[in-house]
Amino acid sequence: THLADIYEDTVASVVYIVARSTQGVGSGSGFVWDTEGHIVTNYHVIQSSSNLTVKFFNGREYRADVVAFDRDADLAVIKLRDVEHELVPIAIGSSSELRPGELTIALGNPFSNEFTMTTGIVSAVSRTLNSGFSLYRIPSVVQTDAAINPGNSGGPLLDMNGAVIGVNTQINSDSNQSSGVGFAVPVDLVKRVVPSLIEEGQHTYALMGISGEPVDITIRENAGLPGDIVGALGMTVSTEGPADTAGVRGDTGERTANGQLIRGLENWDGDIIVSINSIKMKSMDDLIAYLALNTAPGDDIVVGIYRDGVEMAVPMTLGSRPSIS
């Protein structure tokens, strides 16, 4: 009964999107963001589309236009034309405190089966995911075993209060059908990106200017690190970037012509980032997530690094990710 109530309360805020382009016709899902007619979906749902049709559960259909998109997070905002019924924005929740085992609900239009509900649990949190459109990874994605299939993309992943905790974006499957491993863009990232897309036409992320690897047993052994040191080993520091300006050191190993490290059995000697603003970083995924979800370009932060057996605090002013043309 509770699930039926959630469906009835939420389905009016979910939409079925048909996207036509010169490459053909595709479909996906989305949800109502506000009463002004803004709809949130995935970038890959509307990518290259020249004609968008949006259908509601009550049968109403509208044309829509793309407002803006963010390839880094695989998010997009479209806007309905000439709306003739009352729009009901979906309830927005939080993803920061999600725990594996919590119940989830996916709403969308799998295989064009309109307004379908599936249920499952949060399978994992704090992973990063390649968006497929950017060098940068989506942070803190929500993994779920709720059945997500082609057509669910862009639809909401809900908690048991009927509030959005993520935007369904990908599945991990050899057959392109649900294998119980689905991923959603965390709603805490959506809450930062979507207002920027509506108000400014883009979202700009903070940049540290470093690539890194998690400190694993191989790195720990070769670098002679204590067992309690975890974090992100700085592999490459961008010249004159924020980390370089602040004095963070990358690994000095031999490199290829394009700057990639050639790893042997020599010691790893880059700085290890162990904290940001006193928040412990257990991995590079933690660092990516913290920057995306808690900082903006121009912010001043304090980076804790481990170098030559000593932990030290390094002040740093964050830069901006370069835009994708």
N, C-alpha and C positions, 0 to 999 in steps of 0.2 A: 504494500500500500504506500509506503514512504517513497519508493522509487517511482511509482505511478504519479504521486503528487509532484515530485521533482520534475518529471517529464512534462506534466501539464503546466507547471509554473514556468518552465524554461523554454519549451519548444517554440513559443511565439517569438523568441529572440534569436532563433537559429535560422539560417537561410541556406538555400540551395543555389549555387552559382554555376551558370553555364558560360564558359569563356570560348568565344570563337576567334580564330586567327587564320592567317594564310596557311598555317600548318594543319588546320583541322579544328575539331570541336573537343574541348575538355570540360570537366566539371569538378567541383569541389564544394567546400562548405565555408561558412563564415558566421559571424554573429553581430548583433546590433551593439554598437559602442555607445551611441548617444541619440538624443531625440532629433538631432540635426540631419540624420540620415547617413552617418558614417558607419561603415561595415569593416570589421577586421577579418582578414584572411591570411593565407600564405602568399608570399611573392610568387612561388612556382605555380599557384592556381591561376593567376592573372597574367603571368609572364607572356609578353608579346601579343596579348589579346587586343583585338580591334573592336570587339562588341561583347559587352557583358550584360547578361540577364540574371536578375536576382528574384528568386521565388520564396514566398513565405508559406508557413503552414496553413494559413487561412486562404491560400490560393492566389493572393495578390502577387503580381509580377511587375517588376520595374526594370528599366534600363539603368545602368550605373556607369560612372566614370572613375578611372584611377586617380586618386589624390596624390599618393606618394608611396614609396616602398623602401624597404631596407633589406638588401641582399644578405648582409652579414647575419641577420637573425631570421631570414626567410619570412618576413612579415610584410604586409601591405595593407593600405587603407583605400577603400573605394567609397564612393558617395552615390546614393540613390537620387534619381531624378523624379521630380513631381510626385512626391509621396502623398497618398490619399487615405492613409489610415494611421492610427496612433502607433508610434514605434515604442517598443518596450526594451530599453537597454538591459543587457544581461548583468547579473550581479557579478562583481569582480572580487575575487578572494586574494589569498596570499600563497606564495610557494616557498617562502623562506623556512618555514617550520615543518614542512612535509616530512613524513617518516615512512620508510618501507612498511607495507602492510595496511596502510590506510586505504579505504575504499575509494574507487574512482568511477566516473561515469563519462563515457564518450558519446557525444551527439553529433550526427552528421549524415552524410548521404553516400554510404559505401556502394560502389558499383551502380550509382544512380538510384539506389533504393532510398527514397526521400525520407528524411526525418527519422532516422534509425537510432535507437539507444542500445549501447552495449555497456557492460560493467566489468570491473576487475579491481585490481589493487595497484598502489604505487609499488613498483618492483624495485626501483633504485632511484637515488637522487645524486646530484653533484657530479654527473658526468658532463663532458663536453661532446659536441656533435658537429661534424662538418656540414655546413648548410648546403654545400654543393655549388654555391655561387660566389664564394669568397675565400680568401686565404685564411680568414679568421673563423674561429669555431664558436658555435652557440654555447653559452655557459649554462651550467646548472640545469640541464634538461631533465624533465620528469619522465622516467621510464615506467611504462605501465603494461600490464597484460590484458587490459580491456581490448577487445577485438577492434583493431584499426586497419582499414583497407583502403585501396584507392577510392577517392571520393570523400573520405573523412578529412582530408587535408584542409586546414584552415578552420575546422570546427572546434568547439570548446571541449576541453577536458575539465570535468566538474568534480568538486568534492561532494560530500553527503549533505551539505547545506544548499547545494545547487549553485555554488559560486565557482567562477572560472579559476582554475589553478594552472592552466596551460593551454596552448594552441597546438592541436595535433598536427604534426609535420612530417614524420617519416615512420617507416616500418623497417625492421631488419629481417629480410626474408629472401630466400633464393627463388621463390615462386611468385613474388610480388603480391602475395596474399598474407593475411595475418598469421604470424607464427608465435604470437604471444609476446613479441618484443616490439613495442611501439614507443615513440618518443614525442614529447610535446615541448614547445618553447615555454619556459617558465613564465608565469603571469607577472612576476616581479620585473622581468625584463620588458614584457609587453607594456606594463604601466609606465615605463620610461620612454620606450620607443614611440608608441602610438601618439601621445600628445605632441611629440616633436614633429612627427610626420604631418599631423593635421595643422599645426601652427607654423612650422618652418619649412615643410616640404622635404625634410631630411632629419636624420639623427646622427649626431657626431659623438663618437666614443673617445674616451681617454686613451692615451697611448704612453706606455713606458719605454718602448724601443728596445725590447729584449726578446730573444727566443730562448727557450729553456727545456730542460728535461727533468722529470721527477727524480729525486734522489733514491735510486734503488740499490740493491745489494752490490751490484757490479761497480757502480760509481762509488759507493761507500768504501768498498775494499780497495779500489785503485787510488782513491783520494786519501785513504787513511782516516776516514771520518769516524767519530764516535757513533755508537749505535742509536743514540737518541736524536741525532741531527736529521731532520726531514725538511723538505721544501723543494724549491726549484733551482736546479743548477743552471747558472747563466752560460749558455753556449755561445751566443752571438749578441753583441751589443751594437746597436746601430750608431754609426759615427755621427756625433753632434746631436744625438737624440737625448731625451730626458735622462735616461739611465747613464749614458756616457757623460753628459754634462755634470751629473751628480757624482761621478767617480766610480760607478759600478763597473767591475771588470768582467769581461767574457773569457771563455776558454782560449788558451794560446796555442792549441794544437795545430798541426799542419792542415792546410785548407786546399780545396780545389780552386780552379780558376773562378768559379762563381761564388766562392766564399763558404762552401759547405765544408764542415769539419771532416777530416779523414781520421777515424778513430782506430787507434791501436791499443796496446796494453800500457801505454804511458799514463802518468797521473793525469787526472782531470783537475784543472786548476782555476776554473771560473768561480766567481762569487756565488754563494748559495743564498737565495732569498728565503728567509725563514719567517718573516712577518711583514705586514703592512699596517701601519697605525696600531701596532701592538696586537693585531689579530694574527694568530698563527697561520702560516701557509704550509699545508702538508704536501702540496704538489703544484705543478704548473696549472692544473685545472682550477685549483683554489685561487691562484693568482689571477687567471683570466676572469673567473667569476667575480672576484672582489672588484676588479677594475670596472667591469661592465655594469655591475649592479649597485655600486656604491660611490663611484667617482665620476667627475666630468673634466673635460679639458681645462687646464689652468689651475686645477686643484693642487694644493700643497700637501704632500704626504710624507710620512717618515717610514723608510724601508729598513727593516732589520736584515742585515747580511752576516753570513759567517765566512770569515776569511782568515786563513793561517792560524786556525785554532782559537780565534777570537770573534765574538759576536759584537757588532757595532751598529749604530743607528746612522742612517744616511738620509738627510732631507732631500726631497725631490719635487720638482714642479712638473706635473703631467702635461704632455702635449696632446695632439689630436691625431686620430687615425686618418690616413689619406682617404679621400673619397674615391669611390669606384665609378669610373666613367661608363 
